[in-house]
Amino acid sequence: MAEEQARKPHKQDKVGVVVSTKMAKTIVVEVTRRVSHPLYRRTVSRKKKFHAHDEAGEARLGDRVRIIECRPLSRTKRWRLAEILLRAAQVDLSKSAEEATNEE
C-alpha cells in the first residue's frame, strides 16, 4: 500500500524542435511523428505544435528539446521544458549586417 501511494503518475514526454521563443517564459515546440497512412500504407510525417513553459528562458530557436506533461499553466500551456537535448548552431546576424553595410 505504501509503495502505491509513493509512486508518481507516469507523465507523457515528447521530443521536438523549438520553432518560437517570442513569448515570455513560453516556447513553441514542433513535434514530428511518423505514421502509416490508413488506406495507402505509406509512411507519412505528422507535425503538431505544443506550447511549453520555459521558466529560465534557456531554450533557443532550433534547439531539440524534451517536454513533459504538467498541470494546465494557461489556456494553451500544458507542457513544460524538461531538458535541452541538442543546441542549435546560432548565427550572429548583427555582424553580417555590419559587414554588408561596410562593403557598400
C-alpha positions as CSV (number, residue, x, y, z in Angstrom):
1,M,0.0,0.0,0.0
2,A,2.8,2.5,0.9
3,E,4.5,1.8,-2.4
4,E,1.4,2.5,-4.4
5,Q,0.9,5.9,-2.7
6,A,4.5,6.9,-3.1
7,R,4.6,6.1,-6.8
8,K,4.4,9.1,-9.1
9,P,2.0,9.0,-12.0
10,H,3.5,8.4,-15.4
11,K,3.7,11.6,-17.4
12,Q,3.9,11.7,-21.2
13,D,7.0,13.2,-22.7
14,K,7.7,14.3,-26.3
15,V,10.9,15.4,-28.2
16,G,10.7,18.2,-30.7
17,V,12.3,21.3,-32.1
18,V,11.8,24.9,-30.8
19,V,10.2,27.0,-33.5
20,S,9.4,30.1,-31.5
21,T,10.7,31.8,-28.4
22,K,8.9,35.2,-28.8
23,M,6.7,34.9,-25.7
24,A,7.8,35.4,-22.1
25,K,8.6,32.1,-20.4
26,T,6.9,30.2,-23.2
27,I,8.3,28.3,-26.2
28,V,6.6,26.6,-29.1
29,V,7.8,23.1,-29.8
30,E,7.1,21.3,-33.0
31,V,6.8,17.5,-32.6
32,T,7.1,15.3,-35.7
33,R,5.8,11.7,-35.7
34,R,5.7,9.2,-38.5
35,V,2.5,7.2,-39.0
36,S,1.3,4.7,-41.6
37,H,-1.5,6.1,-43.8
38,P,-4.6,4.0,-43.1
39,L,-5.5,3.4,-46.8
40,Y,-2.3,3.6,-48.7
41,R,0.1,2.2,-46.0
42,R,2.7,4.8,-46.9
43,T,4.7,6.4,-44.0
44,V,3.6,10.0,-43.6
45,S,5.1,12.7,-41.3
46,R,2.6,14.4,-39.0
47,K,3.5,17.6,-37.1
48,K,1.9,19.3,-34.1
49,K,2.9,22.3,-32.1
50,F,2.9,22.4,-28.3
51,H,3.3,25.5,-26.1
52,A,5.7,24.7,-23.2
53,H,6.7,26.6,-20.1
54,D,10.4,27.6,-20.0
55,E,10.9,29.4,-16.7
56,A,14.5,30.3,-17.2
57,G,14.2,31.1,-20.9
58,E,17.2,28.9,-21.7
59,A,15.8,27.3,-24.9
60,R,16.7,28.9,-28.2
61,L,15.3,28.7,-31.7
62,G,16.2,25.4,-33.4
63,D,17.1,23.5,-30.2
64,R,16.0,19.9,-29.9
65,V,14.2,19.6,-26.5
66,R,12.2,17.2,-24.4
67,I,8.9,18.4,-22.9
68,I,6.8,16.7,-20.3
69,E,3.2,16.9,-19.4
70,C,2.1,19.0,-16.4
71,R,-1.0,20.7,-15.0
72,P,-2.6,23.5,-17.1
73,L,-0.5,26.7,-16.7
74,S,-2.6,28.8,-19.1
75,R,-5.2,28.4,-21.8
76,T,-2.7,26.8,-24.2
77,K,0.2,25.6,-22.0
78,R,0.0,22.0,-20.6
79,W,3.7,21.1,-21.1
80,R,7.0,22.2,-19.5
81,L,10.6,22.1,-20.7
82,A,12.4,19.1,-19.2
83,E,15.8,19.3,-20.9
84,I,17.6,20.6,-23.9
85,L,18.9,17.6,-25.8
86,L,20.8,19.4,-28.7
87,R,21.7,23.0,-29.1
88,A,21.2,24.6,-32.5
89,A,24.0,26.4,-34.2
90,Q,23.5,30.2,-33.7
91,V,24.3,32.6,-36.5
92,D,25.2,36.1,-35.4
93,L,23.2,38.3,-37.8
94,S,24.3,41.6,-36.3
95,K,27.9,41.1,-37.6
96,S,26.7,40.1,-41.0
97,A,24.6,43.2,-41.3
98,E,27.5,45.4,-40.2
99,E,29.8,43.8,-42.8
100,A,27.2,44.3,-45.5
101,T,26.9,48.0,-44.8
102,N,30.7,48.4,-44.7
103,E,31.0,46.8,-48.1
104,E,28.6,49.2,-49.7
